[in-house]
Amino acid sequence: MKWSLKNWSELKVDELHLAYKLRTDVFVVEQGCAYPEVDDYDPLSQHLFVWKGDELCAYARVCPPETVYRQPSLGRIVVASNYRGSGIGKQLVQKGLELLRENYPKQQIKIQAQEYLEGFYGSFGFKTISPSYPDAMVMHVDMVLD
């Protein structure tokens, strides 16, 4: 597996296409949620990719403070279906957290998690700070990591 982290201006068209395709395949098609998957936070964020050759295995968006939230955050965390259960999702979150801690030391990190993944994110130390609520027809919770 090869890891890469890129700012918006460094992304190649094919990398952006594959990231948007994976995100849309999972969050819009697979989960049956019609919502604006591509938003205005992408140009403000870094993009963490996991590759096997030319195949995109997993992706996460690494957001600085004052973009999605007041705190730095991870978002659009997604693993291609044929790589689920391989541990790549856990590695992806761990790497994303390491990047946020390097760049924003001692700052709280905030995420919006799909409710069924609350335990997964809890395993990294995230604490739930909101009741469950629907977002794009999927139940979510807000979580923070101190």
C-alpha positions as CSV (number, residue, x, y, z in Angstrom):
1,M,0.0,0.0,0.0
2,K,1.2,3.5,-0.8
3,W,0.0,6.5,1.2
4,S,-0.2,10.1,-0.2
5,L,-1.3,13.4,1.3
6,K,-2.0,16.3,-1.0
7,N,-3.3,19.8,-0.8
8,W,-6.0,20.9,-3.3
9,S,-3.6,22.6,-5.6
10,E,-1.4,19.4,-5.8
11,L,-4.2,17.1,-6.8
12,K,-4.1,15.6,-10.3
13,V,-7.4,15.5,-12.2
14,D,-7.4,11.6,-12.1
15,E,-6.8,11.6,-8.3
16,L,-9.6,14.0,-7.7
17,H,-11.8,12.0,-10.0
18,L,-11.1,8.7,-8.2
19,A,-11.6,10.3,-4.8
20,Y,-15.0,11.8,-5.9
21,K,-16.0,8.5,-7.5
22,L,-15.2,6.4,-4.3
23,R,-17.0,8.9,-2.1
24,T,-20.0,9.0,-4.3
25,D,-20.1,5.3,-4.9
26,V,-20.2,4.7,-1.1
27,F,-22.0,7.7,0.4
28,V,-24.5,8.4,-2.3
29,V,-25.1,5.2,-4.2
30,E,-24.3,2.4,-1.7
31,Q,-25.9,4.2,1.2
32,G,-28.8,5.5,-0.9
33,C,-28.3,9.2,0.2
34,A,-29.0,11.9,-2.3
35,Y,-27.0,14.9,-1.0
36,P,-24.3,17.3,-2.3
37,E,-21.2,15.0,-1.8
38,V,-18.8,17.5,-3.4
39,D,-18.7,20.7,-1.2
40,D,-16.8,23.8,-0.6
41,Y,-14.5,22.3,2.0
42,D,-12.5,20.2,-0.4
43,P,-10.3,23.1,-1.7
44,L,-9.6,24.1,1.9
45,S,-8.5,20.6,3.1
46,Q,-5.8,18.1,2.6
47,H,-6.6,14.7,1.0
48,L,-5.2,11.5,2.3
49,F,-5.1,8.6,-0.2
50,V,-4.3,4.9,0.2
51,W,-3.3,3.2,-3.1
52,K,-2.6,-0.3,-4.3
53,G,-1.0,0.3,-7.6
54,D,-3.5,2.6,-9.5
55,E,-6.4,1.5,-7.4
56,L,-7.7,3.8,-4.7
57,C,-8.3,1.7,-1.6
58,A,-9.3,4.3,1.0
59,Y,-9.5,8.1,1.4
60,A,-10.0,10.7,4.1
61,R,-10.3,14.5,4.1
62,V,-8.1,16.3,6.6
63,C,-9.7,19.6,7.5
64,P,-8.0,22.5,9.3
65,P,-9.7,24.5,12.0
66,E,-12.3,27.0,11.0
67,T,-13.4,25.0,7.9
68,V,-16.0,22.3,8.7
69,Y,-15.8,23.0,12.4
70,R,-14.0,25.4,14.7
71,Q,-11.7,22.5,15.5
72,P,-9.6,20.5,13.1
73,S,-11.4,17.4,11.8
74,L,-11.4,14.3,9.6
75,G,-14.2,13.7,7.2
76,R,-15.3,11.7,4.1
77,I,-13.5,8.7,5.6
78,V,-14.2,5.9,3.1
79,V,-12.8,2.4,2.3
80,A,-13.5,0.7,-1.0
81,S,-15.8,-2.3,-0.5
82,N,-13.1,-4.9,-1.5
83,Y,-10.8,-3.5,1.2
84,R,-13.3,-3.4,4.1
85,G,-12.3,-5.7,7.0
86,S,-8.6,-5.5,6.1
87,G,-7.7,-3.0,8.8
88,I,-7.1,-0.2,6.3
89,G,-9.9,1.9,7.8
90,K,-8.3,1.8,11.2
91,Q,-4.9,2.7,9.7
92,L,-6.5,5.5,7.7
93,V,-8.1,7.1,10.8
94,Q,-4.8,6.7,12.8
95,K,-2.8,8.4,10.0
96,G,-5.3,11.2,9.8
97,L,-5.2,11.7,13.5
98,E,-1.4,11.8,13.5
99,L,-1.5,14.5,10.8
100,L,-3.9,16.6,12.7
101,R,-1.9,16.2,15.9
102,E,1.3,17.2,14.1
103,N,-0.3,20.3,12.5
104,Y,-2.6,21.3,15.4
105,P,-1.0,20.1,18.6
106,K,-3.1,20.2,21.8
107,Q,-6.3,21.1,19.8
108,Q,-9.5,19.1,20.2
109,I,-10.5,17.1,17.0
110,K,-14.1,16.9,16.0
111,I,-15.9,14.5,13.6
112,Q,-19.4,13.7,12.5
113,A,-19.7,10.0,12.6
114,Q,-22.4,7.7,11.2
115,E,-24.1,6.3,14.3
116,Y,-23.2,2.7,13.5
117,L,-19.5,3.6,13.6
118,E,-19.7,5.3,17.0
119,G,-17.8,2.3,18.6
120,F,-15.2,2.3,15.9
121,Y,-14.3,6.0,16.5
122,G,-14.7,5.5,20.2
123,S,-11.8,3.0,20.0
124,F,-9.5,6.0,19.1
125,G,-10.7,7.9,22.1
126,F,-13.5,9.9,20.5
127,K,-16.4,10.8,22.9
128,T,-19.9,11.4,21.7
129,I,-21.1,15.0,22.3
130,S,-24.5,15.0,20.7
131,P,-27.7,12.9,20.5
132,S,-28.2,11.0,17.2
133,Y,-29.6,13.1,14.4
134,P,-30.4,12.4,10.7
135,D,-28.1,13.9,8.1
136,A,-28.7,12.9,4.5
137,M,-31.1,10.2,5.7
138,V,-28.4,8.5,7.8
139,M,-28.2,8.8,11.6
140,H,-25.1,10.6,12.8
141,V,-23.5,11.8,16.1
142,D,-20.9,14.5,16.7
143,M,-17.7,13.3,18.5
144,V,-14.6,14.9,19.8
145,L,-11.1,13.7,20.7
146,D,-9.2,15.7,23.3
